[in-house]
Amino acid sequence: MTLAASSIKYKALIVTTALLTLITPIAAASFGAANISFEQVFSLFTSSILGVDPINSDGTSAITQRIVFELRLPRIMLAFIAGAGLALAGSVLQTVTRNPLADPYLFGISSGASFGAVLVLSFFGSQGLVQQWLAKSGSHLADAILRSGWFNNDAWWSWSSLSLPVGAFIGACFSVLLVLSLSGFGRASQVERMLLSGVATSFMFGALTSLVLYFSSPQAAASVLFWSLGSFAKASWQGLVIPAVVVSSSILIILAFKRQVIAIQAGDETAHSLGVNVSKLRLYMLILCSLITAVLVASCGGIGFVGLMIPHTVRLLFPGQQPILTTALVGGLFMVWIDVLARCLLANQELPVGIITAAIGSVFFLFVLRHRR
């Protein structure tokens, strides 16, 4: 393929991705249990942009408007943010470790974040052990704490909203430190040992998570179990604040260090010769990926293999390129349509998103392994 043809193909793919990003929210909002057509959703969007009341202009019911803007659109936005963040984290992990199989899920970061989040949910959640103990104690202080809404406040800045991502981030950081210590930070064999260390760490945190669930109350265990499989069912506009800020800030940070990150892909010695502090940059990128994964795990549970599949797919579509923003867009689009599939695959029932991504990702993982032989 000539340079001109390659440039035309690259621009065509960029334009297609941009158009899909614009059309997807409207198209995805027309799928669900309630029968709402694409035309109705499009009318709601255009009326909202133009500042026209759609109820009076085209007869769209108030219920339809609430379903689209209060239920489906926050869910679509959360799915897009989650897909973009996980794809971005996977791309950075694969670059800084020079391992095409690196992924927040396979690297143990997701398992560590899940363990931290499950601890918070089991002890401090609305059905957690601490609230049950306070309810049984009968003291005036316990009653005051329960009446204050400490455990049930939905504001994004409240304890109940912030404790989950903080717990997940602590678990994810602990997982990263454990992987680095097992792989031998600074050793020549570090990159080759990292994936095996990540798999071992993932199994260990998975066992600890199961142990915590075993000793939790039945109500807390049931809610945590569905959450751990991955779901966007509890998406809300308030709940989008923290994931949106973290993922968008992480994109800006990665773009700022893009040259240094790409230099690591050429080898540690080459990066050192270009003035890059490889050990420090790798550690910072791992912590940043831990933060992204932790916030997304806290918001929508464990969703695996997105960080493995999307960077490979983007590299196939854009050979020789390192399109950070395009990787995020493709990841977001992929997750939105996976969520649509989860909602529509079974009648009157919703599949956890993590089950679908794991089914697709496991086949993709075998495909990558086969082509690396």
VEXKE-337928 format. One record per residue (C-alpha): x, y, z. Coordinates in steps of 0.05 Angstrom, whole numbers, plus 5000, padded with zeros to 4 digits. Each point is the difference from the previous one (the first is absolute). Layout:
N
XYZ/...
END
This chain:
373
500050005000/502850684980/501050575049/494250404969/495349405003/502049875073/498750735017/493149984968/498349355037/502350315066/495750624990/494049594978/500549575063/500650635044/493850314967/496149355008/501949945074/497950735011/493249894965/498749365040/501650385064/494750524982/494749504977/501049465054/496750375059/493650114960/499949304971/501649655065/494750405038/494649704955/501449295026/497049745064/493949715034/495750614984/498350054926/503150674979/501750114927/506350314971/495750584973/497350155070/506950005031/502750444944/494250495010/501550025075/507350154988/498850544948/494550325043/504750005060/505650334959/495350534970/496750135067/493149784977/495249625045/499149324964/493649855038/496450584968/503650004933/499049284976/495849665053/505749615032/497749775069/503450235064/501349275018/503849894935/504150625013/501849765070/501849304976/504850284948/503250565040/499949725071/500949254988/503049844933/504550604986/503949975067/500949254988/502650134929/504850535026/502649555056/501049434950/503850464953/504450275056/501449305026/501849734932/504550594984/503549965067/501249254998/502450024928/504750575018/502749635061/501149374958/503750384946/504650345050/501449355037/501749644935/504750574981/503850105065/500749255013/501349844926/495249415008/494149944951/496249585051/500150535055/493250225024/497150285065/496149355008/505749524985/505150445036/496449925067/498050745005/492649864991/500149445052/503650455050/495050564988/494249525006/502749745066/500650715028/493050184976/496949365027/503250145069/496850695000/493249744976/500049425050/501950435060/497550704984/494649894947/492650115010/499349265020/507049965030/502349735067/501350695030/493050254986/497049355028/504250075063/497850735008/492749804991/500649465053/503950425051/494250475015/504550565026/498450734988/506550104961/498449414954/492950264988/502950694983/504949704950/494549594967/495350604996/505550444970/499849624935/507449835006/499049344964/494550184951/501850694974/500349984923/503850654990/506649894964/504050335056/496849595056/503449455040/495749464968/502150234930/507450145013/501649405046/498949504944/505150294949/504950155057/499649285024/500749744929/506050454987/503549765063/498849284979/502450144929/506450345024/501449435047/499149524942/504950404957/505250015056/499249265009/500849874925/506250444998/503149655060/498649314972/502650174931/506350315028/500050754991/506250194962/501849294976/501349864927/494649475001/494850475030/495750094937/499649244987/498349855073/494850555008/494249644966/501149365041/500450415063/493650364980/496349344989/502349745068/498050655034/493249984965/498649305026/502150205070/495550625003/494449594969/500549505057/500250565052/493850324969/496349345003/502049935073/497350695017/493549844964/499349345038/500050365067/495650584976/492550055011/495749664947/497250674976/506950314992/502749374967/494449984949/500850744980/507649944998/499749374958/495950334944/504350635004/506549604995/497749704933/499650704970/493750414989/498050724982/493049925029/501150495057/502850564956/497950715018/502150704982/503150115069/503849344995/503350234935/503950575032/505949605029/500949514941/499650574949/505050445037/505049435011/499749724929/500450684966/505750225045/503749344987/499350104925/503250695006/505749735043/501449424952/499950484941/505050455037/504749405010/498549664933/507150074972/503249715062/495049425003/501249834927/507550035012/499449445051/496949564946/506650024962/503649715061/502550235067/507050154975/497550404941/495350395046/505850135049/504250274943/494450494983/500050265071/493949625027/500149765072/496949334983/499049715070/496750645026/495650104938/497849275000/498150045073/496150654989/496349714941/498349375040/497250435056/496050414950/497149374969/498449765070/496150655013/496149934935/498449275014/498250135073/495050554984/496849604945/499649375042/496750415056/495050284950/498149394959/503449385029/505149544968/500150024924/505749614970/503749944934/498050684972/507050265012/502749404962/495550004939/499250744983/507450194996/501449404954/494050184957/502250734994/507149794981/497149564945/495750574974/505650525007/506649644988/506250385021/495950525039/499050125075/493150355000/498550105073/493450374989/497749514946/501449425048/495650335052/494450134950/500149294973/499949725070/494250445019/496049814938/501449265012/497650035071/493650384983/497949474950/502049435047/495350315051/494550044948/501149274985/499749845075/493350355006/496849714937/502949294994/494949695048/492750215005/498150345066/507049855028/506750345001/506649654993/506150265039/504650364952/506149645028/497449324977/499650244927/506850345000/503249385033/496949544947/502550444943/506650155033/501949295015/499449824926/503950624982/505449825051/500949314968/500350344932/505650455023/503849425032/499449604936/502950564957/505750115049/502749304990/
END
